[in-house]
């Protein structure tokens, strides 16, 4: 779909259904504005990489993790080898991640944190029309976390060293058993302080980001095989972020 184009977003779901030999009638039976969501609902298993695809996401209670445009699916994320499941509650996947304290004051582009003695920068990623978080007050979200685009490891000793990585910034709403239920916020880049990605970033650090790099918060790794269920997403410019004191 990346090399193809259509003037109507809803037609992308029809094209995908034809290409993938899906049940086209199920998609045509819903209103045009719901066809992309319907297409995603027809999957039962997808690569975890879908969570890290760039671009805008659906404004949906269950499918806030899903790309709003099928054309963005050509920009495959990582990891491709890890399976995820589409359930009645959202996108269920097992991936490593970490919890991070909320900024003390609103940040416009970056959250700096210390993770096991090393400083990392959680940077908003606006590639291919991925929305920024300028309209979201991160200081009001108590239970921030980052799902890392890395393969899960069975043991802590096998954890891959974190230098730079793609990630999904989320807000934890509840812990059910060993699964974090979360709301998708934005796609982010994780950059280690002093790494070549820090010294030669693309795009270059802005003046605002340089200021926010000094406001460092604490972070803690989750389990190396952490279960997540990603449901709804925050809308662009939505500052009314729910706070869940007992989510952790």
C-alpha positions as CSV (number, residue, x, y, z in Angstrom):
1,X,0.0,0.0,0.0
2,X,3.0,2.3,0.5
3,X,3.5,2.8,-3.2
4,X,-0.2,3.1,-4.0
5,X,-2.6,6.0,-3.3
6,X,-6.3,6.7,-3.1
7,X,-8.1,9.9,-2.6
8,X,-10.5,8.4,0.0
9,X,-9.1,7.0,3.3
10,X,-12.0,4.5,3.6
11,X,-11.1,3.0,0.2
12,X,-7.8,1.9,1.6
13,X,-9.5,-0.7,3.7
14,X,-11.3,-2.0,0.6
15,X,-8.0,-2.2,-1.3
16,X,-6.3,-4.0,1.6
17,X,-9.2,-6.5,1.9
18,X,-8.9,-7.3,-1.8
19,X,-5.1,-7.7,-1.7
20,X,-5.2,-9.9,1.4
21,X,-8.3,-11.9,0.3
22,X,-10.3,-10.8,3.3
23,X,-14.1,-10.9,3.6
24,X,-14.9,-7.7,1.6
25,X,-18.6,-7.8,2.4
26,X,-17.9,-7.3,6.2
27,X,-16.0,-4.1,5.4
28,X,-18.6,-2.8,2.9
29,X,-21.4,-3.4,5.4
30,X,-20.2,-0.7,7.8
31,X,-20.2,3.1,7.2
32,X,-17.2,4.4,5.2
33,X,-15.8,6.2,8.3
34,X,-15.6,2.8,10.2
35,X,-14.0,0.7,7.5
36,X,-10.4,1.0,8.5
37,X,-11.3,0.0,12.1
38,X,-13.4,-2.8,10.8
39,X,-10.4,-4.1,8.8
40,X,-8.2,-4.1,11.8
41,X,-10.9,-5.9,13.9
42,X,-10.9,-8.8,11.4
43,X,-7.3,-9.7,12.3
44,X,-6.6,-12.1,15.1
45,X,-2.8,-12.0,15.1
46,X,-0.4,-9.3,13.8
47,X,3.3,-8.6,14.2
48,X,4.1,-6.5,17.2
49,X,5.7,-4.2,14.7
50,X,2.3,-2.7,14.0
51,X,2.4,-0.9,17.3
52,X,5.5,1.1,16.1
53,X,4.3,2.1,12.7
54,X,4.4,5.9,12.1
55,X,1.5,8.1,11.3
56,X,-1.8,8.9,12.9
57,X,-3.8,6.3,14.9
58,X,-7.5,5.6,15.0
59,X,-9.6,7.5,17.6
60,X,-11.1,4.3,19.1
61,X,-11.6,2.8,22.5
62,X,-10.1,-0.5,21.4
63,X,-8.1,0.3,18.3
64,X,-6.2,3.4,19.4
65,X,-3.0,1.4,18.5
66,X,-4.0,0.9,14.9
67,X,-2.8,3.1,12.0
68,X,-5.5,5.3,10.6
69,X,-4.1,5.0,7.1
70,X,-3.3,1.7,5.5
71,X,-0.7,3.3,3.3
72,X,1.5,3.7,6.4
73,X,1.7,0.0,6.8
74,X,4.6,-0.2,4.2
75,X,6.8,1.5,6.8
76,X,7.4,-1.7,8.7
77,X,8.4,-1.2,12.3
78,X,10.2,-3.6,14.7
79,X,10.1,-6.3,16.0
80,X,8.6,-8.3,13.2
81,X,9.2,-11.7,14.7
82,X,7.1,-11.1,17.9
83,X,3.3,-11.9,17.5
84,X,0.6,-9.8,18.9
85,X,-3.1,-10.6,19.3
86,X,-6.2,-8.4,18.5
87,X,-8.6,-8.9,21.4
88,X,-11.9,-7.4,22.6
89,X,-9.8,-5.2,24.9
90,X,-7.1,-4.1,22.5
91,X,-3.7,-5.0,21.1
92,X,-2.2,-7.7,23.4
93,X,1.6,-8.1,23.2
94,X,4.6,-9.2,25.2
95,X,7.5,-6.8,24.9
96,X,10.1,-5.2,27.3
97,X,9.5,-1.7,28.6
98,X,10.0,0.7,31.5
99,X,8.0,2.9,33.8
100,X,8.9,6.5,34.1
101,X,8.0,9.3,36.5
102,X,5.9,12.1,35.1
103,X,7.6,15.4,34.4
104,X,7.2,18.0,37.1
105,X,6.1,20.6,34.6
106,X,4.6,20.2,31.1
107,X,7.2,19.2,28.5
108,X,6.7,20.1,24.8
109,X,9.1,17.6,23.1
110,X,11.1,15.4,25.4
111,X,11.2,13.5,28.7
112,X,14.7,12.8,30.2
113,X,15.0,9.9,32.6
114,X,17.6,7.8,34.5
115,X,17.3,4.0,33.9
116,X,19.7,1.8,35.9
117,X,22.2,4.7,36.2
118,X,22.1,5.7,32.5
119,X,20.3,8.8,31.2
120,X,17.9,8.4,28.3
121,X,15.8,10.9,26.3
122,X,12.2,10.0,25.4
123,X,11.8,12.1,22.3
124,X,8.6,12.6,20.3
125,X,8.8,11.1,16.9
126,X,7.0,13.0,14.2
127,X,8.0,11.0,11.2
128,X,5.5,10.5,8.4
129,X,2.8,12.6,10.0
130,X,3.0,11.0,13.5
131,X,1.4,13.6,15.8
132,X,3.4,15.4,18.4
133,X,2.4,15.6,22.1
134,X,2.4,19.4,22.3
135,X,-1.3,19.4,23.2
136,X,-0.9,16.8,26.0
137,X,0.1,17.9,29.5
138,X,2.5,15.0,30.4
139,X,2.9,16.3,34.0
140,X,-0.8,15.3,34.7
141,X,-0.3,11.6,33.7
142,X,0.9,9.7,36.8
143,X,1.5,6.3,35.2
144,X,3.7,6.8,32.2
145,X,5.5,3.9,30.6
146,X,7.3,3.1,27.4
147,X,6.9,-0.1,25.4
148,X,10.2,-0.8,23.7
149,X,10.5,-2.1,20.1
150,X,12.8,-4.9,21.1
151,X,12.4,-8.6,21.2
152,X,11.6,-9.9,24.7
153,X,14.3,-11.9,26.4
154,X,13.5,-14.8,28.9
155,X,16.1,-13.6,31.4
156,X,17.2,-10.2,32.8
157,X,20.9,-11.2,32.1
158,X,20.0,-11.5,28.4
159,X,18.4,-8.0,28.2
160,X,19.7,-6.2,25.1
161,X,21.8,-3.1,26.0
162,X,19.6,0.0,25.3
163,X,21.4,2.6,23.2
164,X,18.6,3.8,20.9
165,X,15.2,2.3,20.2
166,X,11.8,3.1,18.8
167,X,9.0,3.0,21.5
168,X,5.4,3.6,22.3
169,X,4.7,6.1,25.0
170,X,1.6,4.9,27.0
171,X,-0.4,5.6,30.1
172,X,-1.1,2.7,32.4
173,X,-4.8,2.5,33.4
174,X,-4.8,-0.8,35.3
175,X,-2.8,-3.9,36.2
176,X,-4.8,-7.1,35.7
177,X,-2.8,-10.1,36.8
178,X,0.6,-9.5,35.1
179,X,-0.8,-7.5,32.2
180,X,-0.6,-3.7,32.1
181,X,-3.6,-2.2,30.4
182,X,-2.6,1.1,28.8
183,X,-3.7,3.9,26.6
184,X,-1.5,4.7,23.6
185,X,-0.1,8.3,23.7
186,X,2.5,8.7,21.0
187,X,5.3,7.0,19.1
188,X,8.7,8.0,20.5
189,X,12.4,7.5,20.1
190,X,14.6,6.4,23.0
191,X,18.1,7.9,22.8
192,X,20.9,7.2,25.2
193,X,22.9,10.2,26.5
194,X,26.3,10.3,24.9
195,X,25.5,7.9,22.2
196,X,26.0,8.7,18.5
197,X,22.3,9.3,18.3
198,X,22.6,11.9,21.0
199,X,25.7,13.5,19.5
200,X,24.3,13.5,15.9
201,X,20.5,13.4,16.2
202,X,18.2,13.6,13.2
203,X,16.6,16.0,13.3
204,X,19.0,18.1,15.4
205,X,18.0,18.9,19.0
206,X,15.9,22.0,19.3
207,X,16.5,24.7,21.8
208,X,13.4,23.5,23.7
209,X,14.7,19.9,23.8
210,X,18.1,21.1,25.1
211,X,16.3,22.7,28.0
212,X,14.1,19.7,28.7
213,X,17.1,17.3,28.6
214,X,18.1,18.8,32.0
215,X,14.8,17.9,33.7
216,X,15.7,14.3,34.6
217,X,13.2,11.8,36.1
218,X,13.5,8.3,37.4
219,X,12.6,5.2,35.4
220,X,12.4,1.5,36.2
221,X,12.5,-1.5,33.8
222,X,9.4,-3.8,33.7
223,X,9.9,-7.5,33.3
224,X,11.9,-8.6,30.3
225,X,8.8,-10.4,29.1
226,X,6.1,-7.9,30.0
227,X,2.5,-8.4,28.9
228,X,0.7,-5.3,27.6
229,X,-2.8,-4.6,26.3
230,X,-3.0,-1.4,24.3
231,X,-6.5,0.0,23.9
232,X,-7.6,3.6,23.3
233,X,-5.4,6.5,22.3
234,X,-5.3,10.2,23.3
235,X,-6.5,12.5,20.6
236,X,-4.4,15.3,19.1
237,X,-4.6,18.3,21.4
238,X,-6.4,16.4,24.2
239,X,-5.2,17.8,27.5
240,X,-7.9,16.1,29.6
241,X,-5.8,13.1,30.5
242,X,-7.2,10.7,33.1
243,X,-5.2,10.1,36.2
244,X,-5.3,6.6,37.8
245,X,-3.7,6.7,41.3
246,X,-4.0,2.9,41.8
247,X,-3.0,1.7,38.4
248,X,0.4,0.4,39.6
